[in-house]
């Protein structure tokens, strides 16, 4: 059967991107287009978003990775924008919110290598800088942001004790699957290169 779905969020992790506004305050935005290879993280963000504006001017961020238990906080952020005034294309759905951490009931925590804060409630936090940002999509509606991760923070509860490995049996990312939130299902097996069987 041939399909033409409106979106292709076919099971991608949710990330909360913390950036710095022009006045030095933090902005926090959920994204569902993120993938990593080594210490490179690639993000897809809206062209007219406050996040895109912030990263173009101040190319530092924290990629915070929430677990399934934070889906309500993520959803509380979804209709908010740090842009004031709200861009015309967003006015029907979004509203301005200056303090998005407070609006979602999340706690800013200082980062160590970048200016934007981490989200204390997120079990994994990646401090990063922007390496490249370019237009994406047929009409340039998105920005594709390639980031270099400088530092990784992990809650001890998701780390294999005595190692530098995240424990896949303890860590479950929040997954955005065709605009529905999910956690991981039970493990089916592990890859031949896994260092944490």
N, C-alpha and C positions, 0 to 999 in steps of 0.2 A: 504494500500500500504506500503510495507516495504522499508525503506530508509537507505542509508549509507552516510549521509552528511559528508563533509570534516571537518566541525566545528559544534559545538553546542552552538553558541552564540544566544540563543533563546529569547533574550530581556533582556540583563543585563546592569546595570549601568556602565558608564565609570568613571574611577577614574584616576587622575593624581598623581602619586606617586613621592614625593620629597624625595630624599635620599642624603647622603653626600658622595662625592668621597674621596679617600685617601688624596688628597691635600687640602681638606676642602671646595672645590667648590661644588655647588649643582648639582645634576642630576635630571632630570624630565622625567618621562616615563608614557605613557598612558597604562592602563590595562582595560580589559573588563571582567575580572573574579573576581568579588568582591561581598561579601555578609556580612551582619551583623546580630548578635544576641546579644541583650543587648549592652554591651560595648566591645564586641569581634568582630573584623573584620577579615575575612578570604579572602586571596588573592591568585590568581594563577598567577605565573610569569614564564618567561622562565629561564631555568637552566643556560644558557650562557649569560644572560643579565647583564649589569652593575648594574641594580637594585638588582639582586640576590647577586652579589659580594659585593655590598655596605652593604646590610642588614646582610650578614654573618659576616662582619667585624665591622660594626657600626650599631647596631640594633635599630635605630631610624628612623622615617619617618613621613611625613604628607600625609594623604589620602585626596586629594583635589577633590571635587565633582563639576564638571562643569555643567552648565545648557545648554539647547539646542543651545543657541546663541554662544557657544564657539566651536561648532563642527569643524570649519575650523582651529582653533588653535590646537585642538586635532589631526586632520588629518595632520597638518604640522609637528607634533612631531612623527607621526607613522613611517616614514621611517628612523628615526634618531636613532643612538646609541651613548652612551657615551663611549663605549669600543673602545680603540685604542691600537693595531690594531683591526679592525672589525673582530669578530670571523668568521672563514671560512664558517660555515653554514649560516651566515647572509650576506655574501659579495655580493651576487647577487641582494639583495633587499635593504639593509640598507647602510647608510653612516655615518661616524663619525661626531659628532657635539659636541664641547666642551661646548658651552653656549646654552643649549636648551631653557631656558627661552627667550632669545633674539630671537632665531630662530623662536619661535612660537608667538612672540609679547606679552608675558606674563610678569607679574611683580612679582618678589620675595618679600615677606613680612616676617619679622622676626616671628618665632614661639616663644612661651612662655615657653614650657617645653622640647623641643627637639631642636637639632641643625639644621636639614634641614628647609628650609623656607616654608612658605605657598604660595599659588598662590592667589594674591590679587583679581583676577577677578572671582574666584570660590565662589559661595554663601555659600557653606558649606566646612569646613576644619577641619579635625580630626587629632590632634597630637597623635602619638601612638608610642609604643615600640613593638618589636618583642618578642613574648612569645615562639614560636616554629617555626622552618622551617624544612620541610622534603621533600623528593622526592615525586613526583606525576606522574601519567600517567603510562602506561604499561612499557615504557622504561626509566622512570625517567627523561623524557625530561622537566618536569616542576618542580617548587618548590611550595609547598603549605605553605603559610605563615600565621600563626595565630598571630594576633596583639591585644594588649590591648590599647584601646583609653584612653588617659589621659586628653584631653581637646577638647571641641567642640567649634568652632567659627561659627557663622552664621551671614550673612548680615541681618540687622534689617528688610529689606524688605520681608524676608521670615519667620519672627517670628510672632506668634500671640502676639499682644501687651500685655504687663503686665504678660506674662507667660514664661515658659521654653520650649514651644512647637514650632516646625517648623510647619508653616501653609501649609498644603498640597494643598490648593487652590492657594498659592503664589509660591511654590517651585516645579519645574519640573526638574528631573534629565535628563541628556543626556543619552539616551539608545542606546546600540549597538545591533542591531537586524539583525543577519545573515550578518554582515559586512556592514550594512547600519545604518545611524544615524537617531534617532527619538527623539522627546519629548513625553511627556505624552499626551494621548487623553483626552477629557473632562471627568470629574469625573462621574462615574456611580452610586456611593453610598459610604458608609463607613462601616467599620467593627464594630461589636457590642462592641468592646473594645476601639474604637477610643476616644481619649480625646479631639479631635478637630472636632466635627461634623459640 
